[in-house]
Amino acid sequence: MMKCFVTGASGFVGANLVHELVRLGHGVKALVRSSSDLRGLAVVEYERVMGEVTDRDVLRGGMRGCDWCFHVAASYALWLKDYRPMYQANVEGTRTVLEAAGEAGCLRIVYTSTVGCIGLPSKSSGNAAPTDETAEVDPRQLSNEYKRSKWEAEQVARGLAAGGLPVVIVNPSAPIGPRDVKPTPTGQVVLDFLRRKLPAFLDTGLNWVHVRDVARGHILAAEKGRVGERYILGHRDGNWTMEATLRILEEITGIPAPRWRIPYGVAWTAACFNEMLARITGHPPKAPLGGVRMAKYKMFFNPAKAIRELGMPQTDPREAFCDAIEWFRAQGYVEGKIKGQARRE
């Protein structure tokens, strides 16, 4: 069994990774901050390390004796007054964590990137054929500061791997499932649907994958991943348009799905207005322009490489949505009863 160091352990993917590592018998040291919400790490045994991803001394001490390092932490926001802290955490933090892991002698270093760093199919290409790890991202598709910062961070990881560090890169698509404490933007879609606060939708698409499979994909990358390679952690049948996603949520819950599709131009104009208002009030916009720009493309991906080389699990995305719904209900995120019950096919 391995001793593992996990950054971002209190986040959605990080918490599920910690649970999966412990379930498999591995020991875990989890990097958390004093302000971290630790509900996702409830009822799991781990050693807590307090610190930041930019604190090299804390990282070196915490990683001492560890076999594997999983760098999952990232600053994620689609709108900020000042993006410099995001770049500091995502780019320089990645450099610091990966270098510290190398100095500590970790045998494998798994860096959690994002499919936002992989080229997307053009919206004008008809069926929008899913892309794979060979698709280099078009700079125009780096549609917000988060994606740009993660792209820069992935270049750091690839450079360090080329320089000799045992780094494997994983690119999760759109995870869904339990322990989405914050919640993430994908979890928020489910919550808004359950709360009947989703009157319309954009013509976009995502590759949905169970967060448990993403966690297992990280571990498989440590076990089997090739140094310097990147692996899409997604589902081969998870490429769903937003309209199809909402219809499936309707089938699962009995709650009627919205039927009105918002034209992209209308959404873009509203987002511009929201951002102008945000700069005046200081409050984050309800519809950030970065999110609308992302929705211009269907984010469809082909995880065949991770399935073939790693043995990436392929849990039905419907089960992922059922698990997310049940967890949100159990944790009190949704008030009152919801018509219909989560139904598994």
N, C-alpha and C positions, 0 to 999 in steps of 0.2 A: 504494500500500500504506500501511497505517496504523501509527502507533506506538501501542501499547496498554499500559495499566497494569492489572495483575490482582492483586487481593487474594485471599487464600485459595488461592494457586497450588499449594500442596503437597497440598491436599485432593483428594477424589475428582472432583468436578465441575471444580474449578480446574485440576487437572493435565491433564485431558482437554481443557479449553478452551485451555490453553497449547499443547498439541500440535496442536490443530486450527488455531489462529491461525498458528503457525509453518508448518504444512503449506500454508496458503493464501498464505504469503509476507509476513505481517505481522510487525513487530518487537514484541517483548514485554519489558516490565519486570515482574518478578514480586516482589511483597511477601512475604517469608518471615521467620520468626523464627529465632533461633539454635537453638531446640529442634525446628524443623520436620524431619519425615522427608521427605527429598527423593527417595525412590525412584520416585515417580510422575512425576518430572521428568527421569528418566534419558534419555540420548540425545536431548535436545532443546536447542536453543540459545536462551538467554534471558539478560537482564541481571538480576542479583540485587540487590534492594533490601532491606536488613535493617531491620526495624522492626515496630511495632504499628499496628493500625488506629486507635488513639487518639492517635498521635503526629503532630500536624498539620504540624510542620516537616519531618519525614521525608517525609510524603505530598506536601507542596507541592514539595519538591525532586525527588522521584521522578517526579511527574506532569508536571514542566516539559517542554513540547514534545510531550506525548502528545495524540493525537486522540481516542482512546476510553479510557474507564475502565470496568472490570468489577469491581464490588464483590461478590465471591463469598464472602468470609470470614464465618464465623459460629462462635460457641461453641455446640456441640451436646452436650447431655447430658439424660437423662431423670431423673437423680437427682444432686443435689449437696448437700453439707452447707450451703453458702452460695451462693445464686443471684445475689448482687449482682454478682460479676464477669461473669456471663453477660449481665446487663442492660447493664452498662457496655460490654462488647464489642459486643453486638448492636444496642443502641439508640443509645448515644452514639457508638460506633464508626461506625455507619452515618451519623449526622449529620456526623461529622468527615470521613469519606472523601468523601461526596457534596459537602460544601461545599468541601473542598480541590480536588476535581476541577473544580468550577465556577470557583474562583479561578484554577486553572491553565489555564482556557480549553478544557477538553475539549469536543468537539463533540457527543459522546453519552456518557451515563453510564448503564450498565446495572446495575440493582440486582437481585441474586438473592434473591428472597423464597422462599416455599414454598407449596404448595397447602394447607398448614395454615392459611393466612390466608384461604381461600375456604370459603364455606359448604358443608357436607357434606349428602348426601342422608340422610334419616331412615332408620334401620334398619327401622322399622315400615312403610316405604313399598313393601313387596313387592319389586320388582326393583331398588330403589334407583337410580333414574334418575340418570345422571351430571350433575353441576352444572358451570356455567361461570363466567366471570369476573364475571358480574353478581350472583352469589350472595354476599351479605354473611354473614360468619361469625356464628353464634350464640355468645354469650359462653360458654355451657355446653360448646361444642365446643372451646374453648381449654383443653384438658384437662391441660396441663402447663406448667411455667414456660418451657420452650423455645418452645412455640407462642405463649405470651403475649408473650414478648420479641420474637419475630419479627413478631407482629402490630403491636406498638408501633413496631418499626423500619420496617415498611411504611407506617405512618401518617406517619412522618418523611419517607420517600421521596416519598410522594404530596403532602405539604405543600410540600416543596422544589420538586417539579415544578410545582405550582400557582403557586409564587412565581417561576418563570422559569427554573429549572435544566433542562437537557435530559435529564431522567431518564426512562428506560423501565424498567418492572418486569417481571421474568419469574418465574413460579411453577412450578418443576420439580415433577413428581409423584414417582415412585419410580424413580430411575435405577438401572440395573444394567449391568455390563460390566467392562472391564479397568481396571487402576490403582486398585483399591479397597484401598489400602494398609492402612488402619486396622484392620479394614474398617468400613463404615457398617452401620447396622442391617439394611438390605436385603441387603447383601453377606453379613452374618452369617447370614441365613436360608439362603443357598446353602451357606455353609461348614458350618453345623450339619447340613444335609441330607447333604452329602458325607461328613461325619464320623460319620453315623448317630447324631447327638445330638439329634434332633428327634422324640421319641416321640409327640407330639400337637400339635394346632393349635387356634387360636381361630377362631370363625366371623367372619372379617373379610375385607377385600378391599383391593386396591391397584391403582393405575394404573401398570403397568410401562412403562418407556421406556428405550431404549438410551442410555447416557450420552454416546455420540458425537453422537446427535441432540440431546441437551440442550446440548452444547457448541456445535453448529451453530446451535441456536436462539438462544443468546446473541449470536452474531455476526450473525445475521439481524435480531435485535432492534436492534442497533447500526446496521445498514444501513437497515432499513425500519420499525422500530417507531415508533409515534406517541407523542410526549412525554406523560407522565402516564398512559398506558394500561398495563394489565397483561395478560400473556399466559401461559396455561397451557402449559408445555412437557411434553406427554405424548403418549400414543399412542391413536388413536381406537379401536383394538381391544385395548387393553392393560388393560381393566378386568376383572381376574380375582379370584375369591374365593381365599382362601388354600388351600382344598381343591383347587381347580382348578390353582393354581400348583404345588402339590406333586405332583399327578398328572402335570403336564407335565415337571417335573424327573425324575420316575420314567421317563417315556418317553425323555428325553434321555440319562439315565445308566444306566438299568437297575437303579438302587437302589430298593427298595420304599418307597413313600410311607407315612407314618403314616396310620392309619385312625381314630384316636380323636380326637373333637372335644371339647375341654375346655369345660364349661359356664362362661358368663361369671362367675357367682357364685363358682364354685370358684377361678377365676383371680384374681378381685378379692380374695378372702379370703387367698389365698396371697401376693399382692403386698403386702397390708397387713402381714402377718406378716414378710415379707422386709424391708420398710422399717423396721419397728420394730427388727429385728435389726441393720440397717445403722446406725441411729442409735446403737446400743450399741457396735458393733464399729468403725464408721468405714469399713467396706468397702462399696462399691456393691452394691445388691441385684441378684440374678440376674434378677428379674422386677420392674422398677420399676412402681409404681402408675400413673405417667403413661403408660407404654406400654400397659398393660391398658385404661386409659380411652380411649386413642386407638383401640384395636381394637374398641370398642363400635360404631363406625360403619364402614360400607364406604366407603373413600376413593376413590370413583369420580368421574372428571372427564371433561369434554368439551373437547378441545384444538382444536376447529374454528376458533376465531379465529386461533390461531397458524398453523394450516395454511393458512387462507385469506389472511391478511394478510402473513405472514412467509415462507411456503413451508416450514414446519417439516417436516423429513424424518420418514418413518414406517417405520423399519427394524422388521422383525418382532421382537416381544419374545423369541421363541424364540432368535433369533440373539444377542440381548443376553445371555441366560442361557448359551448355548454359549460366548460370548466370555468371560464372567465365569468359568465353570468352567475353561476352558483357561488363563486367566491365573492363577487360584489354583493350579492344578496346576503350571504352569511356574515359579511363584515359591516353590514348596515349602510352601504353606499346608496341604496335605493330605498326610499321610504314607502311604507305600505306594501300591499300585495300587488303583484304584476299579473295581469291576465295571461293565462297560459303558463305552462311549465316548460323548462328546458328539456327538449326531447332529443334523444340520440337516435340516429338512424341505425 
